[in-house]
Amino acid sequence: MMNMSYFTKKFRLFPTILFMALSMSLPNNHILSQERVPAENIEQFVDIFSRIKEQYVDEVDDQKLFNLAIKGMVSGLDPHSSFLSSDDFNELKIGTTGKFGGLGIEITTEDGFVKVISPIDDTPAQRAGIKAGDLITKVDETSLKDMEIGDAVKLMRGEPGTKTIITVIRKGEKSPLTFNITRQIIVSKGIKTNMFDNVGYVRLSSFQSNSTGNLKSAIYKLKKTNPNMTSMVLDLRNNPGGVLGAAVGITDLFLQQGKIVYTNGRTINSKLEYFATPQDILNGLPLFVLINEGSASASEIVAGALQDNKRATIMGTKSYGKASVQTIQELSDGSALKLTTAKYFTPLGRDIHTNGIKPDVEVKYDQDKLVALPTPYDKDNQLFETLSIINKKNAAKL
């Protein structure tokens, strides 16, 4: 057996070496100081590292231990920060291309559970009945409790045509629910439009880099083919967000002036403000924004900005409540750090993180009052009631 006193002495040299290596590898403005990273804490880390290497029941690879330490440090900050191995980073890049084999859900982690932010339109998950707020406990027979979100994503993704069983806990249900889902290629379908009498309807399912231009074109086409349009509904239900620039650009389509959103963090780059330019694609027509508990992040930027600037009436139910900005920084070995670097606030300074956006007019989704409508949803009492309220408002003005 190895002499433990020698082993410990050997590792006690490591804190100084580790500290020097960290200092030399960082840019000048990020050099660590003894005050910021006390040597005794580094020594404690090395002590635990050495005990695991020597005493753990199975032999553990050094790199795996370091990765676990980094993951624990980052994931403990908040549900949206994470360390991504090179494989995890590649998975993320695949996911952002808008085309991959999977179920069609946007997820996060909360208190050790995988939580559904929202199902994506026209996907296996949405058709099977997965809802925003569901807690996914198992994929087939594998428990997701306390699992890294990247590992959970890998379990849910797979070859198109393969089947999986998803078990969820849903608020209001006494026992877990199971869903048999067949994976398919997930393609974000972006924007859908319709007309209900003289009320225009535009459905935006996610915020991508080209969403502003696509939405602008869709609205121009809708107005051209329906010159008597009296108002418009922008449907952001179950829209989990996406690109910040798209949220700003889309909000700007409907405003002539005023602040859209501002971000605040500890670094100079995280302190930003965005303002509207003189334009209004609807030329003052009444605008109604429909949200629900699956509307998150960029959706909440749009709804909050239009609400604060009194440009739109917000309808539906309270939104998800994600008001943090993540930046992804690729590291030298191909891994990456996904880190929350700022929070965003509505023009009037509302912090909607966990609080969400509260609608001006609450319209609940009611399973017992489903109404068939030609929308991305099979039956939709929430949209039907929203349209009824709008038509009454329009009739009162005549």
Buried (B, 14 or more C-beta within 10 A) or exposed (E): EEEEEEBBEEBEEBBEEBBEEBEEEEEEEEEBEEEEBEEEEBBEBBBEBBBEBEEEEEEEEEEEBEBBBBBEEBBEEBBBBBBBBEEBBEBBEBBEEBEBBBBBBBBBBEEEBBBBBBBBBBBBBBBBEBBBBBBBBBBEEEEBEEBBBBEBBBBBBBEEEEEBEBBBBBEEEEEEBEBEBEBBEBBBBBBBBBBBEBBBBBBBBBBBEEBBEBBBEBBEEBBEEBEEBBBBBBBBBBBBBBBBBBBBBBBBBBBEEBBBBBBBBEEEEBEBEBBBEEEBBBEEBBBBBBBBBBBBBBBBBBBBBBBBBEBBBBBBBBBBBBBBBBBBEEEEEEBBBBBBBBBBBBBEEBEBBEEBBBBBEEBEBEEEEBBEBEBBBEBBBBBBBBBEBBBEBBEEEE
